Amino acid sequence: MENASVDVNQPHSMGTTIIGVTYNGGVVLAADSRTSTGMYVANRASDKITQLTDNVYVCRSGSAADSQIVSDYVRYFLHQHTIQLGQPATVKVAANLARLLSYNNKDRLQTGLIVGGWDKYEGGKIYGIPLGGTVLEQPFAIGGSGSTYLYGFFDQAWKEGMTQEEAEKLVVTAVSLAIARDGASGGVVRTVTINKDGATRKFYPCDSLQLWHEELEPVNSLLDVMSASSPVPMVS
């Protein structure tokens, strides 16, 4: 029997679910926590929401290395920008810096970003930056492999002028739906809410998420499944 060979240089499928939503007073960003390399889960509790400034955050999808280095460069340039102007950078400036880096390196990067935040000039803003370096201002943005399951859901569920509680509930429900349907999304749900009062992070463990049709309840280990009572055998 021939030995099975593995091409370590072959491209890996990378999946995630990231969401940005505006509401009446600010924005909410959300993401799952699974970092996958093909069929292997490299990290089940990663943080895909990165702080750029006190009032601007970015959700990262695609290659973890690419998205991290873009975020690091944007954070550095925004820090220099704040020192030179003596005031915090706006959300639009942060999004355009991320767009510039993504576009100028579009043939070498595999990353999609959602930049969201609040500033005193325009309030809460969401910008989607997909592969290639385009920047789009949107009332809500979704990205990653789990986004394919959410477009219809958002068309029905999103509404203008939502409260903070409605927006937070919407993004947690959406990520839990993506986790249920997308094998590359999973783990916990992390959110950050940004408004005039600052940024607030929240954490939702997997056992607190909504269960969808035919989805199994989470268990701590395989032993919990094996120790459960056996089904009653059918009698002929």
C-alpha positions in Angstrom: 0.0 0.0 0.0 1.4 3.4 -1.0 2.0 5.9 1.8 -0.4 8.8 1.8 1.4 12.0 1.1 0.2 15.4 2.4 1.0 18.6 0.5 1.9 21.1 3.2 1.9 23.9 0.7 -1.7 23.4 -0.5 -4.1 26.2 0.3 -6.1 25.8 3.5 -9.8 26.7 3.8 -10.2 29.3 6.5 -13.6 30.0 8.0 -15.1 32.4 10.5 -18.2 34.6 11.1 -17.9 38.4 11.7 -20.7 40.9 11.9 -21.0 44.7 12.3 -24.3 46.4 13.0 -25.3 50.1 13.5 -28.0 51.1 16.0 -29.5 54.3 17.3 -26.4 55.6 19.1 -23.5 53.4 18.1 -22.4 50.1 16.7 -22.1 46.5 17.8 -19.4 44.1 16.4 -19.5 40.4 16.9 -17.5 37.3 16.0 -17.2 33.6 16.7 -13.9 32.3 18.1 -12.9 29.3 16.0 -9.6 29.5 14.1 -9.5 26.6 11.6 -6.8 25.3 9.2 -8.7 23.1 6.8 -10.4 20.4 8.9 -8.2 21.1 12.0 -9.4 23.5 14.7 -6.2 25.4 15.6 -7.8 27.6 18.3 -11.3 27.3 19.6 -11.3 30.5 21.7 -9.5 33.1 19.6 -10.4 36.8 19.7 -11.2 38.1 16.2 -12.2 41.6 17.4 -9.1 43.8 17.6 -8.9 47.3 19.1 -7.5 50.0 16.8 -8.1 53.0 19.0 -10.3 53.8 22.0 -13.3 54.3 19.7 -12.6 52.0 16.7 -12.4 48.2 16.5 -12.0 45.8 13.6 -13.4 42.3 13.0 -10.9 40.0 11.2 -11.6 37.2 8.8 -9.6 35.1 6.3 -5.9 34.4 7.0 -5.2 35.1 10.7 -1.6 36.2 9.9 -2.7 38.6 7.2 -5.5 40.2 9.2 -3.3 40.6 12.3 -0.5 42.3 10.4 -2.9 44.7 8.7 -4.5 45.5 12.1 -1.1 46.1 13.6 -0.1 48.5 10.8 -3.4 50.4 11.0 -3.1 50.7 14.8 0.4 52.1 14.4 -0.6 54.7 11.8 -3.6 55.7 13.8 -1.4 56.3 16.8 0.8 58.6 14.8 -2.2 60.3 13.3 -3.6 61.0 16.8 -0.3 62.4 18.1 0.0 64.7 15.1 -3.6 66.0 15.2 -4.0 65.9 19.0 -7.4 64.2 18.8 -8.7 60.7 18.2 -9.0 59.5 14.6 -12.4 59.1 13.0 -13.9 55.7 12.0 -13.6 56.8 8.3 -9.9 57.5 8.7 -9.3 54.0 10.2 -11.4 52.3 7.5 -9.5 54.1 4.7 -6.1 53.1 6.2 -7.2 49.5 6.3 -8.5 49.8 2.8 -5.2 51.3 1.5 -3.1 48.5 3.0 -5.5 45.8 1.7 -5.6 47.3 -1.8 -1.9 47.9 -2.2 -1.2 44.3 -1.2 -4.3 42.7 -2.7 -2.3 40.1 -4.6 -0.6 38.9 -1.3 -3.3 39.2 1.3 -6.2 36.9 2.1 -8.3 38.8 4.6 -11.6 40.5 4.9 -12.3 43.2 7.5 -15.2 45.0 9.1 -14.2 48.3 10.8 -16.6 49.8 13.2 -16.7 52.6 15.8 -18.0 55.9 17.0 -16.7 59.4 16.6 -18.1 62.8 17.5 -18.4 63.9 13.9 -20.5 61.1 12.3 -21.5 58.9 15.2 -21.6 55.2 14.8 -20.3 53.9 11.5 -19.6 50.4 9.9 -17.3 49.9 7.0 -16.8 46.6 5.2 -13.5 45.9 3.5 -13.7 42.6 1.5 -10.9 40.9 -0.4 -9.3 43.3 -2.8 -9.4 46.4 -0.7 -12.8 48.0 -1.5 -14.3 50.0 1.3 -18.1 50.2 1.7 -20.0 52.1 4.3 -23.0 50.0 5.3 -25.7 49.9 8.0 -24.6 46.4 8.7 -21.8 44.2 7.4 -21.2 40.4 7.6 -18.2 38.4 6.5 -16.4 35.1 6.6 -17.6 31.7 5.6 -20.6 31.8 8.0 -21.9 34.9 6.2 -23.4 32.8 3.4 -26.0 31.5 5.9 -26.9 35.0 7.2 -27.8 37.3 4.2 -31.5 36.2 4.2 -31.6 36.4 7.9 -30.4 39.9 8.0 -32.6 41.0 5.2 -35.5 40.0 7.4 -34.3 40.8 10.9 -32.3 44.0 10.6 -34.2 47.3 11.0 -33.1 50.9 11.1 -33.1 52.7 14.5 -32.6 49.6 16.7 -31.8 50.1 20.3 -28.6 48.8 21.8 -30.3 45.8 23.4 -31.9 44.9 20.0 -28.7 45.2 18.2 -26.7 43.1 20.7 -29.4 40.4 20.6 -29.4 40.4 16.8 -25.7 39.8 16.4 -25.5 37.1 19.0 -28.5 35.3 17.4 -26.9 35.6 14.0 -23.5 34.3 15.1 -25.2 31.4 16.9 -27.0 30.6 13.6 -23.8 30.6 11.6 -22.1 28.4 14.2 -25.0 25.9 13.8 -24.8 25.8 10.0 -21.1 26.5 9.2 -18.5 23.9 10.2 -15.7 26.5 10.1 -17.4 28.7 12.7 -17.7 27.8 16.3 -16.7 28.3 19.9 -18.0 31.3 21.8 -19.4 34.6 20.7 -17.5 37.8 21.5 -19.1 41.3 21.0 -18.0 44.9 21.5 -20.5 47.8 21.7 -19.1 51.2 20.9 -20.9 54.5 21.5 -20.3 57.9 23.0 -19.7 56.4 26.4 -16.8 54.2 25.1 -16.5 50.5 24.3 -17.9 47.5 26.2 -16.9 44.0 25.6 -19.2 41.0 26.2 -18.7 37.3 26.1 -21.3 34.6 25.5 -20.2 30.9 26.1 -21.4 28.2 23.8 -23.8 26.7 26.3 -25.7 30.0 26.5 -26.3 30.3 22.7 -29.6 29.5 21.1 -30.0 26.0 19.7 -31.4 25.7 16.2 -33.3 22.9 14.4 -31.7 19.5 14.9 -28.7 21.0 16.7 -27.3 19.0 19.6 -26.9 20.5 23.0 -23.2 21.2 23.9 -21.5 18.7 26.3 -18.2 19.0 28.2 -16.8 15.7 26.9 -17.6 12.4 25.1 -17.9 10.8 28.5 -21.1 12.8 29.1 -22.6 11.4 26.0 -21.6 7.8 26.9 -22.9 8.0 30.4 -26.3 9.2 29.3 -29.1 6.7 29.6 -29.4 4.3 26.7 -32.5 4.5 24.5 -35.1 1.9 25.1 -34.8 -0.9 22.5 -37.6 -1.5 20.1 -39.7 -4.6 20.7 -40.7 -6.6 17.7 
